[in-house]
Amino acid sequence: MPDLSPIPNPDLPSSRTLLRSTLIAATVAMALLVTAVLPAEYGVDPTGIGRVLGLTEMGEIKVALAKEAALADSMEAAAVASGVTDSVTSTSPAAPAVAPPTDTDRSPAAASSADSAKGHVIEIVLRPNEGKEIKLAMRKGARVTYSWSTDQGAVNYDTHADGPGIRYHGYAKGTGKHSDEGVLVAAFDGMHGWFWRNRGTEVVTLTLRTSGDYQEVKRM
């Protein structure tokens, strides 16, 4: 009687070969997860390789930006819940006519100006991961022309305000910006201004120019 059993196909891999290939693929995937994906996306670097490759810093920046965005969103939601509505704010380019006096980040005068200042030029030094805030005391409906720019690198910024019973009122925010300019219109009596954070690795000097209707400039 002829032998009817299947003839082995030499082109098909054996079960042992398939298992070995699967294990190798899983090992490679796990290695990539630990050395590349976790550091780059979440700032988690159990092996230390991600920091050598510069991936861990990238992940830490992403996580920090996500936390800042979540905090800003929650504060905006609280402001909306309190019944505060946005005022009309123009972000169209403007050329502010700024006059002395001039304040610098290195001088105590930058922290506060008791008189009714109409124009300021303020230099702010931001070290890596450092954040600083400047606000203007403004009455509802007052208008201030402003511009700010960095000497090098980019910063994250949040233009916002607070006042009696109002923790946060957002006007605009962005990440990785070198400059911004426009007209800030106060939505209510309170403190209105800017927060900047340097997420880069180099020291950044930011220059803020303001001109308009405000009573005080103050470092928060």
Disulfide bonds with the S-S distance in Angstrom:
none
